[in-house]
């Protein structure tokens, strides 16, 4: 139509076509090419004897621009991605019902092309025989009567590329780069001379050659070009390409059109486009309004061709059974349940998995959900590779190592996992099966000074209304700290102000009826709140918060605070008085974390077992002692000889640098790599010692029974008298803590200082 814009040119085209019409009025392909040649002779008279150049000019100036315009006009009918087209429930249902017939077609044509015209090895030919290529898809449509009447080669190439890549990655005309001029700018009757230069316009875009695209099917040993722009169709992609080409064929034709297959096709005699199927009867092709009806019409129209090809009725091989929903196991059905943000392989346990077309797994919910097909199906398990996910939240973890608090940040996405046998009905499992995608960020170590300041701030806020509480922060006290540190000004629409971070981390602790935070939980919530407020500037903001000062006694009345503290101390004294005590003194003599001997107030032998056997050194009228460690033996025996009583010996040993604690049966070293700390009060008096091994809280005057005042992760001995405040406070903190690190933090918050004690001879 672009060429025949005058009556003269239109007459030339009509006369040229009349020379090559068949008996039924159809212009065959060779006649079509000859018609183009005559057009070139008329359009470019100076190229009259250069047949090749004349035909090339017609092709470049008229045919190719028209092909691309035609492709662009068809984008709305068949160019959506594979996932979008196959997610239509009716089409997915047809693919399930016709799975066996389509599988037969796939197996019939996947090795149709023997690749004799390609420089490929025998192994490469065998690999390609596992896929359907564009040429093989063309042969199938040709056998079924659709090519070249109703679908062009460029349409087939485009459909296969969309099925394989989800987009066009190579020029559908197979001619290289797509840059041509638009002849529409010359709409008048002026003829273009042979010497006119045609400027190359830019019609790139969806049809531009994309050299970065790679075939999503990994095919080893094939040449590089097969992994970039060659559409290799496995069975699922083959079925997608068939459904897509059905959209192109049955969206163009209608009883009123004069050209079968649109502008690419020839003219039908009675204005009725037809397709020749496997039988000799021409079946009318009608334009259908919906994508599912077009695909259904295609499957019905190939019935004759299918029966002739396979000697089977196509409907006899259809499966109309209902698939139902997969059932995902409760508990930990996904293994593993976390992995990198780029995707990872996981297995899902359950039942009722459809093995015919695969199981579809959906990650996430709503508009952000992604659906992938399982790669392996067993009776009770499927294996799937999760899609890459975008981070939606930040996870904060706090760890105490080597005397410092390390903060670990991870960008995460929590995605709900659901399965489907038909892509649109997904199983609902309660509780929901969740997987976590993580992207680890570099850790941040909080320096000792900042940690100490934050610990002091935490303890001060916890002590509001309860001076003895220095380790648990309630929701009300967290809000008080936020107001004091000006942390309430979170961005509009965030969750920092509704305490979502607090509720996510807080736990129920022993002796507390409400949710509360320990110090690690406090650090997690604080860092998460700062991230929400200032983003990457959270490190500087944490430093500013640590420099805040909070005086708990100013927030509550001094009289009320004193009353609360007096009440706690009174309760502690009553608890100490009720403790069951041992009938005599039994203590372990320690050098740092190493036990050097066992002392008892019962009169008896002073012996040593350092040589491997027990040797009695002397008898003592006020005590008995067993030496376990050879290096300190001389010093200990000298002090025993000079002591008149067990309390006299204990004071001498403490003076010489030894420590003591309630006797605990066990190896010489309480812990293979144990640690010990000396505890000093605010006046820098040595008030006791702490070990990170199990044991009792005791003093040098008496020891509790083995089952009394005991902890499984640390031991403590106070060298002050029972009636002193230091002894009572250490007792309260010892009973509240859960491990050695926590009791150390509590002691620091109460004004005590700790120094590491190593094994060192006096």
C-alpha positions in Angstrom: 0.0 0.0 0.0 2.9 2.4 0.6 4.2 1.8 -2.9 0.8 1.8 -4.6 -0.1 5.4 -3.5 -1.0 6.3 -7.1 -3.3 4.7 -9.6 -0.3 4.0 -11.9 1.6 2.1 -9.3 -1.5 0.3 -8.2 -2.0 -0.9 -11.7 1.6 -2.2 -11.9 1.1 -4.2 -8.7 -2.2 -5.7 -10.0 -0.8 -6.7 -13.4 2.3 -8.2 -11.8 0.2 -10.3 -9.4 -2.1 -11.5 -12.2 0.9 -13.1 -13.9 1.5 -15.5 -11.0 -2.0 -16.2 -9.5 -2.8 -19.9 -8.9 -6.1 -21.4 -10.1 -7.6 -20.7 -6.8 -6.5 -17.1 -6.8 -3.7 -17.6 -4.4 -0.3 -15.9 -4.9 2.4 -18.4 -4.0 5.7 -17.4 -2.5 7.8 -17.4 -5.7 5.1 -15.3 -7.4 5.2 -12.9 -4.5 9.0 -12.5 -4.8 8.7 -12.0 -8.6 6.0 -9.4 -8.0 8.4 -7.5 -5.8 11.0 -7.7 -8.5 8.7 -6.1 -11.1 7.9 -3.4 -8.5 11.7 -2.7 -8.2 12.1 -2.5 -12.0 9.4 0.1 -12.2 10.4 2.0 -9.1 14.2 2.2 -9.8 14.6 2.3 -13.6 18.3 3.0 -13.5 18.7 -0.4 -11.7 16.8 -2.2 -14.4 19.6 -4.6 -15.3 20.8 -5.0 -11.7 18.2 -7.5 -10.5 19.7 -8.2 -7.1 20.1 -4.5 -6.2 16.6 -3.7 -7.4 15.0 -6.4 -5.3 17.2 -5.3 -2.3 16.0 -1.7 -2.6 12.4 -2.8 -2.6 13.0 -5.0 0.4 14.9 -2.2 2.4 12.6 0.7 1.6 9.2 -1.0 1.7 9.1 -4.5 3.0 11.2 -4.3 6.2 9.7 -1.1 7.6 6.3 -2.5 7.0 7.2 -5.7 8.8 8.3 -3.8 11.9 5.2 -1.6 11.8 3.1 -4.8 11.7 5.0 -6.3 14.6 4.5 -3.2 16.7 0.8 -3.2 15.9 0.5 -6.8 17.2 2.3 -6.2 20.5 -0.9 -5.8 22.5 -2.1 -9.3 21.4 0.8 -11.6 21.9 3.9 -9.9 23.4 3.3 -10.2 27.1 5.9 -12.2 29.0 5.6 -16.0 29.4 4.6 -15.8 33.1 1.8 -13.3 32.3 0.3 -15.3 29.5 0.4 -18.7 31.2 -0.9 -17.3 34.5 -4.4 -16.9 32.8 -6.4 -19.7 34.5 -8.2 -20.9 31.4 -4.9 -21.2 29.4 -3.2 -23.0 32.2 -6.2 -25.4 32.4 -5.9 -26.1 28.7 -2.2 -26.8 29.0 -2.9 -29.3 31.7 -5.8 -31.0 29.8 -3.7 -31.2 26.5 -0.4 -32.0 28.2 -0.1 -35.5 26.5 -0.9 -34.2 22.9 1.5 -31.3 23.3 4.1 -33.6 24.6 3.7 -35.8 21.5 4.2 -32.7 19.3 7.2 -31.7 21.3 8.9 -35.1 20.9 7.9 -35.3 17.2 9.6 -32.0 16.2 12.4 -31.5 18.7 14.8 -33.6 16.6 13.2 -32.7 13.2 16.1 -30.5 12.1 19.3 -32.5 11.9 21.4 -29.3 11.7 23.3 -30.4 8.6 23.9 -26.8 7.6 25.7 -25.9 10.8 29.2 -26.5 11.9 28.4 -28.6 14.9 29.8 -31.7 16.4 27.9 -34.9 16.9 27.6 -34.2 20.6 26.3 -30.7 20.0 23.7 -32.1 17.5 22.5 -34.5 20.2 22.2 -31.7 22.7 20.1 -29.6 20.3 17.9 -32.6 19.7 16.5 -32.1 23.2 15.0 -28.7 22.2 12.6 -27.3 19.6 14.1 -24.4 17.7 12.5 -21.8 15.5 13.1 -23.8 12.3 11.4 -26.8 13.8 8.5 -24.8 15.1 8.1 -23.4 11.5 7.9 -27.0 10.2 5.2 -27.9 12.7 3.1 -24.9 11.7 3.8 -25.7 8.1 2.5 -29.2 8.5 -0.5 -28.0 10.3 -1.3 -25.5 7.4 -0.6 -22.2 9.2 2.7 -21.3 7.6 3.1 -19.3 5.4 -0.7 -18.5 5.0 -1.5 -17.2 8.4 1.8 -16.7 10.2 5.1 -15.4 8.9 8.6 -16.6 9.9 9.2 -13.3 11.8 6.0 -14.1 13.8 7.3 -17.6 14.7 10.7 -16.2 15.6 9.1 -13.6 17.8 6.8 -16.0 19.6 9.7 -18.5 20.3 11.9 -15.7 21.6 9.2 -14.4 24.0 8.6 -18.0 25.2 12.3 -18.5 25.8 13.5 -15.0 27.0 10.4 -13.1 27.8 11.4 -10.5 25.2 12.8 -10.0 21.8 16.6 -10.3 21.8 17.4 -10.5 18.0 16.0 -8.9 14.9 12.9 -11.1 13.9 13.9 -10.8 10.2 17.2 -12.5 11.0 19.0 -9.7 9.1 21.0 -8.1 12.0 20.5 -4.6 13.5 17.1 -3.0 13.1 17.6 0.5 11.9 15.4 1.6 8.9 13.7 4.7 7.6 10.0 5.3 7.7 8.6 6.0 4.3 5.5 7.6 5.8 7.3 11.0 5.7 6.9 11.0 1.9 3.2 10.7 1.5 2.9 12.8 -1.6 3.0 11.3 -5.1 6.6 12.5 -5.7 8.7 9.5 -6.7 12.0 8.9 -5.0 14.9 8.7 -7.4 17.6 6.1 -7.5 20.1 8.7 -6.4 18.2 9.8 -3.3 19.8 8.8 0.0 17.5 7.1 2.5 18.3 8.3 6.1 18.4 5.5 8.7 15.7 6.2 11.3 15.7 4.7 14.7 13.1 2.0 15.3 14.9 0.2 18.1 13.3 -0.7 21.3 11.6 -4.0 21.9 13.1 -5.3 18.6 16.6 -4.1 19.2 19.4 -6.6 19.3 20.2 -7.2 23.0 23.7 -8.6 23.2 23.5 -8.9 27.0 20.7 -11.4 27.0 21.6 -15.0 27.8 19.5 -18.1 27.2 17.9 -19.1 30.5 18.4 -22.7 29.6 21.9 -23.8 30.5 23.1 -26.0 27.6 26.7 -27.2 28.0 29.1 -27.6 25.1 27.1 -25.5 22.7 28.6 -22.6 20.7 28.3 -19.1 22.3 25.7 -17.9 19.9 23.3 -20.6 21.1 23.5 -19.2 24.6 22.8 -15.6 23.7 20.1 -15.1 21.0 19.0 -18.6 19.9 15.6 -19.5 21.2 15.9 -23.1 22.6 12.6 -24.4 23.7 12.3 -27.2 26.3 8.9 -28.7 26.9 7.4 -25.9 29.1 8.7 -23.2 26.8 7.5 -25.1 23.7 4.0 -25.2 25.2 4.3 -21.5 25.9 5.3 -20.7 22.3 2.4 -22.7 20.9 0.0 -20.8 23.1 1.6 -17.5 22.0 1.5 -18.2 18.3 -2.2 -19.1 18.7 -2.7 -15.6 19.9 -1.1 -14.2 16.7 -3.0 -16.4 14.4 -6.5 -16.0 15.8 -6.3 -12.3 16.7 -5.8 -11.2 13.1 -8.3 -13.1 11.0 -12.0 -12.3 10.8 -14.7 -12.8 8.1 -14.4 -9.2 6.9 -10.6 -9.2 6.3 -9.4 -9.5 2.8 -6.0 -10.8 3.5 -5.4 -14.1 5.3 -3.0 -13.6 8.2 -3.1 -9.8 8.0 -0.8 -7.7 5.7 1.8 -10.4 5.5 -0.5 -12.9 3.9 -2.1 -13.4 0.4 -5.6 -12.6 -0.6 -8.3 -15.3 -0.2 -10.9 -15.6 -2.9 -14.1 -15.0 -1.0 -12.9 -12.6 1.7 -12.7 -15.6 4.1 -9.3 -16.5 5.5 -8.6 -20.2 5.6 -6.1 -22.6 7.0 -5.3 -26.0 5.6 -5.1 -28.6 8.3 -4.0 -32.2 8.0 -7.2 -33.0 6.2 -8.0 -31.7 2.7 -10.8 -29.6 4.0 -10.1 -25.9 4.6 -11.2 -24.8 8.1 -12.3 -21.1 8.4 -10.2 -19.1 10.8 -12.2 -16.5 12.8 -10.9 -13.8 15.1 -11.5 -14.6 18.7 -11.7 -11.9 21.4 -10.0 -13.6 24.4 -6.6 -15.2 24.7 -8.0 -18.5 26.1 -10.6 -18.8 23.2 -7.8 -18.3 20.6 -5.7 -21.1 22.2 -8.8 -23.3 22.4 -9.6 -22.7 18.7 -6.0 -23.6 17.8 -6.2 -26.9 19.6 -9.6 -27.7 18.0 -8.3 -26.8 14.5 -5.3 -29.2 14.6 -7.5 -32.2 15.5 -7.4 -33.5 11.8 -3.7 -32.8 11.5 -3.0 -34.6 14.8 -5.0 -37.6 13.9 -3.3 -37.9 10.5 0.1 -37.5 12.2 -0.3 -39.9 15.2 -3.3 -42.0 14.2 -5.0 -41.0 17.4 -7.9 -38.7 18.3 -6.5 -35.8 20.2 -9.4 -35.6 22.6 -8.9 -39.3 23.6 -5.5 -38.3 25.1 -6.8 -35.3 27.1 -6.8 -35.4 30.9 -9.9 -33.8 32.4 -9.3 -34.8 36.0 -9.1 -32.2 38.8 -5.6 -31.6 40.2 -6.6 -30.2 43.6 -4.4 -28.2 45.9 -0.9 -29.3 47.2 -0.7 -29.8 51.0 2.4 -28.4 52.6 3.5 -30.1 55.8 3.2 -28.2 59.1 6.3 -27.4 61.1 9.6 -27.0 59.2 8.5 -27.9 55.7 11.1 -25.8 53.9 14.7 -26.9 54.1 16.7 -24.7 54.4 14.4 -21.9 55.6 16.9 -19.1 54.9 19.5 -18.2 52.3 21.1 -15.4 50.2 19.1 -12.6 48.6 20.2 -13.8 45.2 18.2 -17.1 45.6 18.9 -20.6 46.8 17.7 -24.1 46.3 15.2 -25.5 48.9 13.0 -28.5 49.3 9.4 -28.4 50.4 7.7 -31.4 52.0 4.0 -32.2 51.6 1.6 -34.2 49.5 -0.7 -34.1 46.5 2.0 -32.7 44.2 1.1 -32.8 40.5 3.8 -34.5 38.6 2.5 -33.9 35.1 3.2 -30.2 34.5 5.1 -29.4 37.7 4.3 -27.6 40.9 4.3 -23.8 41.0 5.7 -22.2 44.1 4.9 -18.6 45.1 7.2 -16.5 47.3 5.6 -13.6 49.0 2.1 -12.1 48.9 0.3 -9.4 46.9 1.8 -7.5 44.1 5.4 -8.4 45.2 4.8 -12.2 44.9 7.0 -14.2 42.6 6.0 -17.6 41.1 8.6 -20.2 39.9 8.2 -23.8 38.7 9.6 -26.6 40.7 12.7 -28.3 39.2 12.2 -31.7 40.8 9.1 -33.5 42.0 8.8 -36.5 44.3 5.8 -38.1 45.9 6.3 -36.2 49.2 8.8 -33.5 48.3 9.5 -30.9 45.6 12.8 -29.1 45.0 12.7 -25.5 43.7 15.2 -22.7 43.2 13.9 -19.5 44.8 13.9 -16.3 42.7 16.1 -13.3 43.7 14.3 -11.0 46.2 14.6 -7.4 47.0 15.3 -6.5 50.7 12.3 -5.1 52.6 13.6 -5.0 56.2 16.8 -4.9 58.4 17.6 -7.5 61.0 19.8 -6.6 64.0 21.7 -9.1 66.1 24.0 -8.3 69.1 26.8 -10.5 70.3 29.3 -10.1 73.1 32.7 -11.4 72.2 36.2 -10.6 73.5 35.0 -7.9 75.8 33.1 -6.0 73.0 29.6 -5.9 71.7 29.4 -6.7 68.0 26.4 -5.5 66.0 25.5 -7.6 62.9 23.1 -6.1 60.4 21.4 -8.1 57.6 19.1 -6.9 54.9 16.3 -9.4 54.9 13.0 -10.3 53.2 10.5 -12.7 54.9 8.5 -14.4 52.2 5.5 -16.7 52.6 5.8 -20.0 50.7 2.7 -21.4 49.0 2.3 -24.2 46.3 -0.1 -24.6 43.5 -0.8 -27.3 40.8 -2.4 -24.8 38.4 -0.7 -21.5 39.1 -3.7 -19.6 40.3 -5.0 -21.6 43.3 -2.4 -21.8 46.1 -2.4 -23.7 49.3 -2.9 -21.8 52.5 -0.9 -23.4 55.4 -1.4 -22.2 59.0 0.9 -21.3 60.5 2.4 -19.9 57.3 5.6 -21.5 56.0 8.2 -18.7 55.8 11.7 -18.4 54.3 14.1 -15.6 55.0 16.4 -14.1 52.3 19.5 -12.4 53.8 22.2 -10.0 52.6 24.9 -9.7 55.2 26.4 -6.3 55.9 29.8 -5.6 57.6 29.6 -6.0 61.4 30.2 -3.0 63.7 32.1 -3.4 67.0 31.0 -1.0 69.7 34.0 0.2 71.7 34.3 -0.5 75.4 33.7 3.1 76.5 30.5 3.4 74.4 29.2 0.1 75.7 29.9 1.1 79.3 28.0 4.4 78.8 25.0 2.6 77.2 25.0 0.0 80.0 24.9 2.8 82.6 22.1 4.5 80.7 20.2 1.2 80.5 20.6 0.5 84.2 19.5 4.0 85.2 16.3 3.8 83.2 15.6 0.2 84.5 15.9 1.4 88.1 13.0 3.9 87.8 10.6 2.9 90.6 12.7 -0.2 91.4 16.2 0.6 92.5 17.2 -3.0 92.5 16.2 -3.7 88.9 19.1 -2.9 86.6 18.7 -5.6 84.0 15.1 -5.6 82.6 13.5 -2.7 80.7 9.7 -2.6 80.4 7.7 -1.1 77.6 6.9 2.0 79.7 10.6 2.5 80.6 11.6 2.1 76.9 9.2 4.9 76.1 10.7 7.0 78.8 14.2 6.5 77.4 13.0 7.4 73.9 11.6 10.7 75.2 14.8 11.4 77.1 17.0 10.7 74.1 14.6 12.3 71.6 14.1 9.1 69.7 10.3 9.6 69.1 10.7 11.8 66.0 10.6 8.9 63.5 9.7 9.5 59.9 6.1 9.7 59.0 4.5 6.3 58.4 7.2 4.2 60.1 6.7 1.7 62.8 9.1 3.2 65.3 6.5 5.0 67.3 4.0 2.1 67.7 6.7 0.0 69.5 6.8 -2.7 66.8 10.5 -3.1 67.3 10.1 -3.5 71.1 7.4 -6.1 70.7 9.5 -8.1 68.2 12.5 -8.4 70.5 11.0 -8.3 74.0 10.5 -11.5 76.0 8.9 -12.8 79.2 11.6 -13.1 81.9 11.5 -14.9 85.3 9.8 -12.9 88.0 8.4 -10.4 85.5 4.8 -10.5 84.3 5.2 -8.1 81.3 7.4 -8.2 78.2 10.8 -6.7 78.9 14.2 -6.2 77.3 17.6 -7.4 78.6 20.6 -5.3 77.6 21.2 -7.2 74.3 17.6 -6.8 73.4 17.8 -3.1 74.3 20.8 -2.7 72.0 18.9 -4.5 69.1 15.8 -2.3 69.5 17.9 0.9 69.9 19.9 0.2 66.7 16.8 -0.7 64.8 15.1 2.5 65.9 18.1 4.6 64.9 18.2 2.8 61.5 14.6 3.8 60.9 15.3 7.4 61.9 18.7 8.2 60.3 19.6 5.2 58.0 23.3 4.8 57.5 24.1 7.4 60.1 23.0 5.1 63.0 26.6 4.7 64.2 27.0 8.4 65.0 23.5 8.5 66.4 24.4 5.6 68.8 27.4 7.5 70.0 25.2 10.6 70.7 22.7 8.4 72.6 25.4 6.9 74.7 26.5 10.4 75.9 23.0 11.1 77.4 22.8 11.2 81.1 19.8 9.9 83.0 19.4 10.3 86.8 16.7 7.8 88.0 16.6 9.4 91.4 15.5 12.7 89.8 12.6 11.1 88.0 11.2 9.5 91.1 11.1 11.0 94.6 14.2 10.4 96.7 12.0 9.1 99.5 10.2 6.7 97.3 13.5 5.4 95.9 14.9 4.9 99.3 11.8 3.0 100.4 12.0 0.7 97.4 15.6 0.0 97.9 15.1 -0.7 101.6 12.3 -3.1 100.8 14.5 -5.0 98.4 17.4 -5.2 100.8 15.0 -6.4 103.6 13.7 -9.2 101.3 17.2 -10.2 100.4 18.3 -10.4 104.0 15.4 -12.6 104.9 16.3 -14.9 101.9 19.9 -15.1 103.1 18.9 -15.9 106.6 16.7 -18.8 105.3 19.5 -20.4 103.3 20.4 -24.0 104.3 24.1 -23.9 105.3 26.8 -26.6 105.4 27.8 -27.9 108.9 31.4 -26.9 108.4 33.6 -24.7 106.2 34.4 -26.3 102.8 36.2 -24.0 100.3 38.2 -24.4 97.2 41.5 -22.5 97.2 42.0 -20.8 93.8 44.7 -19.1 91.8 42.8 -17.3 89.1 40.6 -19.9 87.4 42.7 -22.8 88.7 41.9 -24.8 91.8 45.0 -25.5 93.8 43.5 -27.2 96.9 40.5 -28.0 99.0 40.2 -26.7 102.6 37.9 -27.9 105.4 37.3 -26.8 109.0 37.4 -30.5 110.2 40.7 -31.4 112.0 42.7 -33.9 110.0 45.5 -34.5 107.6 47.3 -31.9 105.4 48.2 -33.9 102.3 49.3 -33.5 98.7 48.4 -35.5 95.6 50.7 -33.5 93.2 52.9 -36.5 92.7 50.1 -38.8 91.6 49.5 -40.4 95.0 48.3 -39.0 98.3 51.1 -38.1 100.7 50.4 -36.9 104.2 52.6 -34.0 105.1 51.4 -33.2 108.6 48.3 -33.3 110.9 46.6 -30.1 112.0 44.3 -29.7 115.0 42.0 -27.1 113.4 41.7 -28.0 109.7 42.3 -30.5 106.9 43.6 -29.7 103.5 44.4 -31.5 100.2 46.9 -29.8 97.7 46.2 -30.4 94.0 48.7 -28.1 92.3 52.4 -28.5 92.5 53.7 -24.9 91.8 51.9 -23.3 94.8 52.4 -26.2 97.2 55.3 -24.6 99.1 53.5 -21.3 99.7 50.2 -22.9 100.9 52.0 -25.4 103.3 54.0 -22.5 104.8 50.7 -20.6 105.5 49.0 -23.7 107.0 52.0 -24.2 109.3 51.7 -20.6 110.5 47.9 -20.7 111.0 46.1 -21.5 114.2 42.5 -21.8 112.7 40.8 -22.1 109.4 39.7 -18.4 109.5 43.3 -17.4 110.2 44.5 -19.4 107.2 41.8 -17.9 104.9 42.9 -14.4 105.8 46.5 -15.3 105.1 45.7 -16.9 101.7 43.7 -13.8 100.6 46.5 -11.6 101.7 49.0 -13.6 99.5 46.8 -13.3 96.4 44.7 -16.5 96.6 40.9 -16.6 96.2 38.4 -18.9 97.7 34.9 -20.1 96.9 32.4 -22.7 98.1 33.7 -26.2 97.4 32.4 -27.7 94.2 33.5 -31.3 93.3 35.1 -31.4 89.9 38.4 -31.3 88.0 41.3 -29.1 89.1 40.3 -26.5 86.5 36.6 -25.6 86.8 36.5 -24.8 83.0 39.1 -25.8 80.3 39.5 -22.1 79.5 37.9 -20.5 82.5 38.1 -16.9 83.6 38.2 -15.1 86.9 37.6 -11.5 87.9 38.4 -9.7 91.2 35.4 -7.5 92.4 36.1 -4.1 94.0 33.5 -1.7 95.5 33.3 2.0 95.0 36.0 2.5 97.7 38.3 0.2 95.8 38.1 -2.5 98.5 38.4 -6.1 97.3 35.0 -7.5 98.1 35.1 -10.8 96.3 35.8 -12.9 93.2 33.7 -14.1 90.2 34.3 -17.2 88.0 32.5 -18.3 84.8 32.0 -21.9 86.0 29.0 -23.4 87.9 28.8 -23.0 91.6 27.3 -21.2 94.7 27.3 -17.8 96.1 29.1 -17.8 99.4 31.2 -15.9 101.9 34.3 -16.9 103.9 32.3 -17.3 107.1 30.0 -20.0 105.8 29.0 -21.9 102.7 25.5 -22.8 101.5 24.3 -26.3 100.8 25.2 -27.5 97.3 21.6 -27.0 96.1 21.3 -23.5 97.6 22.2 -20.1 95.9 23.6 -21.9 92.9 24.0 -21.0 89.3 24.9 -23.2 86.3 27.1 -20.7 84.5 29.1 -18.8 87.2 30.3 -18.8 90.8 30.9 -15.9 93.2 32.3 -15.5 96.7 32.0 -12.3 98.8 34.8 -11.6 101.3 32.7 -9.1 103.2 30.6 -10.1 106.3 27.0 -11.2 105.8 25.5 -8.1 107.4 27.3 -5.6 105.1 25.5 -3.9 102.1 28.1 -5.1 99.6 27.3 -8.7 100.5 23.5 -8.2 100.1 23.8 -6.3 96.8 26.1 -9.0 95.4 23.7 -11.6 96.5 20.8 -9.8 94.7 22.7 -9.4 91.5 24.0 -13.0 91.6 20.5 -14.4 91.8 19.1 -12.1 89.1 21.7 -12.8 86.4 21.7 -15.6 83.9 25.4 -15.9 83.0 28.8 -14.5 83.9 28.6 -11.6 81.3 25.2 -10.5 82.7 26.3 -10.5 86.3 29.4 -8.5 85.3 27.2 -5.9 83.6 25.0 -5.7 86.7 28.0 -5.2 89.0 29.3 -2.5 86.8 26.0 -0.7 86.7 25.9 -0.8 90.6 29.3 0.9 90.8 31.5 -2.1 91.3 34.7 -2.6 89.2 36.1 -5.8 87.9 39.6 -6.8 86.9 40.7 -10.0 85.3 42.6 -12.4 87.5 45.1 -14.7 85.9 46.9 -17.8 87.2 50.0 -16.2 88.8 52.1 -17.5 91.6 52.2 -15.3 94.7 
